[in-house]
Amino acid sequence: MSKLLFGLAIISLVTIGSCDDKVNQFDLDKDPLKGKIDGVEWEYTGGRVDYSNFSNQAVGKIFNENLTDPCARVNTIFAHLDVAFPTERGNYNLPFINNTGFIKFVTPNGGPIYTATSGFLEIVEVNGFEIIGFISADFDEDNNVQGSFLVRICD
């Protein structure tokens, strides 16, 4: 039994250690998160979330800015997504049940914020450093996104 556990531990470490932009045949470059925010074309470049062990929830932002370190960027005046979602792998319909999360379209310069009223979120992979998933979220024809994303977990 201990040999089996040791073997599984080695496989897990190799799998986690080899994580890049492809996880379980999930290719971020193939279908990046993009759409419209406030009627303007928008495309994901990165993101950051804070993770709560208490609620098993990630809360943060998905940006369309080239950032060397997404964890250094807490706020932005540019269009982005504010997100809060469970950190367990699985599929979640939008809007989230019992206020367990949200996908919000944040317009530039402190303009209106629109919460997605339909769509889904799929969490594909969670490790100690990042979360990889797929979002299809809609508020209206001027605020909608679809595609895959990777967000860094920040302390």
N, C-alpha and C positions, 0 to 999 in steps of 0.2 A: 504494500500500500504506500509506503514512504517513497519508493521509487517512482510510482505513478504521480504522486504529489510533486516530487522534485521535477519530473519531466514536464508536468503542466506549468510549474513555476517558470522553468526555462523558456518554454514556448511563449508564455505571457510576457516575459521580459523582452524577448526578441521582437514580439509583435508590437509592444508599446515603444520599444527603442527605435523601431524602424518607421514610426509614424512620421509621415511628411504630409504632402497634399493629397495622398491617396490612402484611404483607409477602407478596408473591405471592398475593394473595387469601386470606391466612391472617389471620383476625380473632381476636385474643386475647380480646375481650369476648364473642364468640359462645360459646366453650366453654372457660372458665377451668379451670385445674387445681384439682380438688377431690376429696374423698373422705373417708376416715377414717384417723385415726392413733390407735391404742390405743382403738378403738371410739368415738371422739368425732369429730363432723363437723369437717372441716378444709377451708379454701379458701386458695389461693395469693394473696398480695398483692404479692410481689416476691422478688427473690433476688440473690445475689452469687456470683461464681466468680472464682478466680484461674486464670490461663491459663499453662500451661507450654509454651514453644516447644520444649523438649527432648523432651517426650512427646506434644505435640499433644493435651493433655488439659486439660479444665476441671474444677476441684474447688471445691466450695463448698456453699452452703445455699440452700434455698427456704423462705421464711417465710410465716407467716400473721400478720404484724404490720405495721401502717402505719408505714413508715419513710420519712423524708425522704431519707436517703442510705443505701441498702443497703450501700455499701462501708464505712461507718463501723461497721456491726454485724458483728462477727466471731463472737460466740457468743451463745447464747440458752438460757434454761431452758424456753422454750415448745416445744410440739410443732412439728416441722419435718422437712424432708427433707434429708439429707446426700446429695450427689450427686458423682459423678465420671464423666465421659463424654468420648468423643472429640469434637473440635471440627470435624470434617469433616461436611459435609452428608450425610445419608443415614439409613437405618433400621438400628436395632440391636436385636437380641433380648435379653431379660433371662432369666436372668442373663447378664452379659457373658462372652464367651469369654476364657480366659487371664487372668482378673482385670484386664481393661482398663478397668473401671469398676464403678459400683454405684449403686443407688438404695436409700437406707436410711430407714426410718421411725423417727424419733427421738422417743420418748415424753417427756412433760414431766418436769421436775425430775430429770434424770439417770436416768430409768427405763430399761427394756429398749430395745434397738435391734434392729429387724428388717430384714433385707436382702430386697429383692424377689426372689421365686423364679420369677416369670413375668411376661410382658408384653413391652413394647417401648418404645423411645425413638426419636423422629424428630427429627433436627436439621434445621430448616427454613432458618435463616439465621444466618450468623456474620459480624460485622463487627468493627471495632476497639473497639467500645463495649459490645456486647451479643450474646447468643445467644438465638434464638427457637426453640422446639421444642414437641413434643407428647410427653407421657408417658402410658402405660397400664401401671401397675405394681401387682402384687399380692404380698402375703405370705400373708394369710388374710382372712376376712371383716371383721376389725377393723382391718386395715392395708392399704388400697388407695387408689389415686388414679388419676384420668384427666383429661386436658385439656391445654390449651396454656399455655405459660409464656414469660416473658422474664426473663432474668437479666443483670445488669450485669457486665461484666468489670472487675475492680478491680486496681489495681497492688499 
